[in-house]
Amino acid sequence: MRRARRHSPVRALTRPPQPEAGAREPPSIFAKPVRRGGGARLPLTVAFLKKFIQYARHRPRKPELTPEAMEHIASEYADWRKRAFEDANATLPVTARTLETMIRLATAHAKMRLQNSVSKEDAEAALGVMRFALGAVEVTNRRAEKEKEEEEAQRRGAKAAKAAAAKAAAAAAAAAPRAEAEERAEEPAEEPAAAAAAPEGGELSEAARDAFNRALLELLRHADDCPVDAVVARCAALGAPIGRAAVLRLLQGMMDSNRIMLDDRRTTVYRV
């Protein structure tokens, strides 16, 4: 009875191979069988799997490629190279490193099966892993390219909108003098005289104030500053020849209400 137990099939299958002379002894990964319902099997725990992987990695003999596995890997590699060459949208190159990866994955699969040779099934399992990985990378690359194209389209749209807005502003600025000339042509003949300023110390008329406000608005519409003399000249062009002292008085009132700023020499107006 004791002799039969020593040579039972379970112990024969689970006994690690004896290392060669001088080779490092592989770690023991075998635990006592757990009996459940009258049967005997090894417990599949995380610790057991770690020991199994360590044992498979340190087996003395490295699996060798069989002719069937080599032929299968070579055929698949040639097919992948051909498709990568013919596909203009291919994002991943198929090089000699790809062939290296196929062989290494197939060998690792055979190691995990505790085999001494790499079969065609091992090669197919390795190719399946690579197909899955390359497909995921290709999907990620295409998604990144799509996002890049969308960002580029948004950037082009924003640039086109900015150019259109600048063109519209330029057209409006060019049309403003023409509209003003038409408005002045339609005004009665006595209005320019009524818009004339009073003497330097007198009170300005409402028409003169309107001309001053319009002149200042036009000069500061597309600029951050303008000379005081330009304001005086623009008022005169609008039919309200306001003197420089009167213009400075109006500008000082606007500066007191924090609407504009004047420099120390009172020669330049700044927009706030």
SVG drawing of the C-alpha trace seen along z (x, -y; Angstrom):
<svg xmlns="http://www.w3.org/2000/svg" viewBox="-32 -134 60 136">
<polyline fill="none" stroke="black" stroke-width="0.4" points="0.0,0.0 2.8,-2.4 4.7,-1.5 1.6,-2.2 1.1,-5.6 4.8,-6.6 4.4,-5.9 0.8,-7.2 0.0,-9.0 -0.7,-12.3 2.8,-12.4 4.4,-11.3 2.7,-14.1 3.4,-16.8 7.0,-15.8 9.4,-18.5 12.1,-17.2 15.5,-16.7 18.0,-19.4 21.2,-18.5 24.5,-18.5 25.6,-22.0 22.3,-23.6 20.3,-25.7 17.6,-23.7 14.1,-25.1 11.9,-26.2 9.3,-23.8 5.8,-24.8 3.9,-21.7 1.4,-21.7 -0.5,-18.9 -3.6,-17.9 -6.9,-19.3 -9.6,-16.7 -13.1,-17.9 -15.9,-15.4 -13.5,-12.5 -11.3,-13.9 -7.7,-15.3 -6.5,-18.5 -4.0,-21.3 -5.3,-24.6 -5.3,-27.4 -4.3,-30.3 -2.3,-33.5 0.6,-32.1 0.5,-28.8 0.4,-30.6 3.4,-32.7 5.3,-29.6 4.3,-27.9 5.5,-30.8 8.8,-30.8 9.2,-27.1 8.4,-27.4 10.9,-30.1 13.7,-28.2 13.3,-24.9 16.7,-23.6 15.7,-23.0 14.5,-25.8 11.7,-25.0 12.9,-24.7 10.9,-25.7 9.5,-22.8 9.4,-23.0 5.6,-23.4 5.8,-26.4 8.6,-28.0 6.7,-27.6 3.5,-29.0 5.3,-32.0 7.2,-32.7 4.0,-32.5 2.1,-34.9 5.0,-37.3 5.2,-37.4 1.5,-38.0 1.6,-40.8 4.5,-42.5 2.6,-42.3 -0.6,-43.8 1.4,-46.6 3.1,-47.4 -0.2,-47.5 -2.2,-49.4 -1.6,-53.1 -3.4,-53.8 -1.2,-51.4 0.0,-53.1 2.4,-50.4 5.4,-49.1 6.1,-45.3 9.8,-44.8 12.3,-42.2 11.5,-43.1 7.9,-41.9 9.2,-38.5 11.4,-38.4 8.3,-39.2 6.3,-36.4 9.1,-33.8 9.5,-35.0 5.8,-34.9 5.4,-31.4 8.4,-30.2 6.9,-31.8 3.6,-30.0 5.4,-26.7 7.2,-27.3 4.0,-27.9 2.7,-24.6 6.0,-22.9 6.8,-21.7 10.3,-21.1 9.3,-22.2 7.3,-25.1 4.3,-23.7 2.1,-25.3 -0.5,-25.8 2.0,-27.9 2.7,-30.0 -1.0,-30.5 -1.6,-31.6 1.3,-34.1 -0.1,-35.5 -3.5,-35.9 -2.0,-38.0 -0.2,-40.1 -3.3,-40.6 -5.2,-41.8 -2.4,-44.2 -1.8,-45.6 -5.5,-46.1 -5.8,-48.0 -2.8,-50.2 -4.2,-50.8 -7.6,-51.9 -5.8,-54.2 -3.7,-55.7 -6.8,-56.2 -8.7,-57.8 -5.7,-60.2 -5.6,-61.1 -9.3,-61.8 -9.0,-64.1 -6.1,-65.8 -8.1,-66.4 -11.0,-67.8 -8.7,-70.2 -7.2,-71.3 -10.7,-71.9 -11.7,-73.9 -8.5,-75.9 -9.1,-76.6 -12.7,-77.6 -11.6,-80.0 -9.0,-81.5 -11.5,-81.9 -14.0,-83.6 -11.3,-85.9 -10.4,-86.9 -14.0,-87.4 -14.5,-89.7 -11.4,-91.7 -12.6,-92.0 -16.0,-93.2 -14.5,-95.7 -12.3,-97.1 -15.3,-97.4 -17.3,-99.2 -14.4,-101.6 -14.1,-102.3 -17.9,-102.9 -18.0,-105.2 -16.6,-108.3 -18.9,-107.8 -22.0,-107.5 -20.9,-110.6 -20.5,-112.6 -24.0,-111.5 -25.4,-112.5 -23.7,-115.9 -25.0,-116.4 -28.6,-115.7 -28.3,-118.1 -29.8,-121.6 -27.5,-124.5 -27.9,-126.3 -26.9,-123.3 -23.1,-123.8 -23.4,-127.4 -25.5,-126.3 -22.9,-123.6 -20.1,-126.2 -18.5,-126.7 -19.0,-129.7 -16.0,-131.8 -13.2,-130.2 -14.7,-131.1 -18.4,-130.7 -20.7,-127.6 -20.6,-125.1 -23.8,-124.3 -25.4,-120.9 -24.4,-120.3 -20.7,-121.1 -20.7,-118.6 -22.2,-116.0 -19.6,-116.6 -16.9,-116.4 -18.2,-113.1 -18.5,-111.6 -14.9,-112.8 -13.5,-111.2 -15.4,-108.0 -14.1,-107.7 -10.5,-108.3 -10.4,-105.9 -12.5,-103.1 -9.5,-101.2 -6.7,-102.8 -5.8,-103.1 -4.7,-106.8 -4.8,-109.8 -3.4,-113.4 -5.5,-116.2 -4.8,-118.1 -6.4,-115.2 -9.6,-115.6 -9.7,-119.4 -9.1,-118.7 -11.8,-116.0 -14.3,-118.3 -13.6,-120.9 -14.1,-118.3 -17.5,-117.5 -18.6,-121.1 -17.8,-122.2 -14.6,-124.2 -14.1,-123.9 -10.9,-125.6 -8.2,-123.7 -9.0,-125.1 -12.6,-124.1 -11.6,-120.6 -9.2,-120.3 -12.0,-121.5 -14.3,-118.7 -11.5,-116.1 -10.8,-117.2 -14.4,-116.7 -14.3,-113.2 -11.1,-112.4 -12.7,-113.5 -15.4,-110.9 -12.8,-108.2 -13.8,-107.9 -10.5,-108.8 -7.0,-109.8 -4.7,-112.8 -0.9,-112.8 0.9,-115.3 1.6,-117.6 -2.1,-117.4 -1.3,-116.5 -2.5,-112.9 -5.8,-111.2 -5.8,-107.6 -8.8,-105.2 -9.6,-103.7"/>
</svg>
